[in-house]
Amino acid sequence: MGTHVIKMPDIGEGIAEVELSQWHVKVGDLVVEDQVLADVMTDKAMVDIPSPVHGKVIALGGQPGEVMAVGSVLISIEVEGAGNVKESAAPAAGIKEAPAVAAPKVEAVVQSKPATAPRPAAVCQGPMVARQADDRPLASPAVRKHALDLGIQLRLVRGSGPAGRVLHEDLDTYLAQGQSNASTASSAYAQRNDEEQIPVIGMRRKIAQRMQDATQRAAHFSYVEEIDVTAVEELRAHLNEKHGTTRGKLTLLPFLVRALVVALRDFPQINARYDDEAQVITRLGAVHVGIATQADIGLMVPVVRHAEARSLWDSASEISRLATAARNGKASRDELSGSSITLTSLGALGGIVSTPVLNLPEVAIVGVNKIVERPMVIKGQIVIRKMMNLSSSFDHRVVDGMDAALFIQAVRALLEQPATLFME
């Protein structure tokens, strides 16, 4: 038997260190070739680390949340044959033995009281005893205060002391058993003292760093405008009815992408990236639209590249493909980088106003709020229209307020007269 040591691979793009996000194996596990051993996080994406060999895991080189240098020992596997290291060299390789640890369990924090004498064996210890509301169970002042602090009604607790006296451990037993038949008032208003500590690691750490960096470096300002989307929604419904079975269903997002593409022709300063260290603004002819997507591991922004060259159905297909890849954690680094403007939407949960945070180094992000039907006055008549707000943020270091307002007004005009989306 030998030892095969797998080191943190060079993922490319000049990355010198990565964060160990999650282990998929533990010490003692048998693994096969190509089995995913761990996930590591770069600045741009989650990367799977597969096993190149069959064998048994004998040591792990780090813990989730630890930042590891490229080339450092990631995992050690016992294999048939000589392996890739000498046994005498294994200790010098920096391998950390990682004994299996039970999964953490969150428990209620309860103040412990000194134990009393053991209960008599003949006493029946049940989870709850029903007393009348005006019954006053036997209990010492200290036990009564303890019950009050815990939000427990003493009349619901079976006492194990003499003559049914309620003791401190009876309260602890009552809490530990988690009564399903406790009264609604008792469970609804009971005090809670449990705590849970969640390490900020992996994608959540990256999101936190990027959001903090964006708010500290960029001069955010937001602009909100309402849009009558009745006409574009009617067009969308018509196209879905006519072509939905053959070309796929359209959501509102492809129309928004198209509106951005057309409006940006007159506002190149908004389709841009700002390198504030080099003090250089790069305006792009191509429109690479980031689509903010919520995944289980956090917020990700896959990129619809060259949106200016895509039809509605092409954009819809690409948005769907990228969103699925992002939610499944399968989006590549290239698919998660290079956007020039970002579109963010919470769909039906979008609220009426939001203040989206810029996706640096971009200088604009367009936030989509929910669609609601409201009475509107048109040509002196009150009519019901489908209305939606756009809540957009801009980097005031690069984009002037007037330009931002004119840009959003251009997007509004295109969506309210959707035929103009396709006029050249």
ABEGO torsion letter per residue (X at the ends): XBBBBBBBBBAEGGBABBBBABBABBBGBBBBBGBBABBBBBAABBBBBBBABBEBBABBABBBGBBBBBGBBABBBBBBEAEABBAAAAAAAGBBBBBBBBBBBBBBBBBBBBBBBBBBAABBBBABBBBBAABBBBBBAAAAAAAAAAGBBAAABBBABBGGBBBAAAAAAAAAAGBAABBAAAAAABBBABBBBBBBBEAAAAAAAAAAAAAAABBBBBBBBBBBAAAAAAAAAAAAAAAAAAAEBBBAAAAAAAAAAAAAAABAAABBBBBAAAGBBBBBABBBBBBBBBBAAEBBBBBBBGAAABBAAAAAAAAAAAAAAAAAGABBAAAABGBABBBBBAEAAAEABBBBBBBOABABBBBBBBBBBBBBBBGGBBBBBBBBBBBBBBBAAABBAAAAAAAAAAAAAAAABAAAAABX
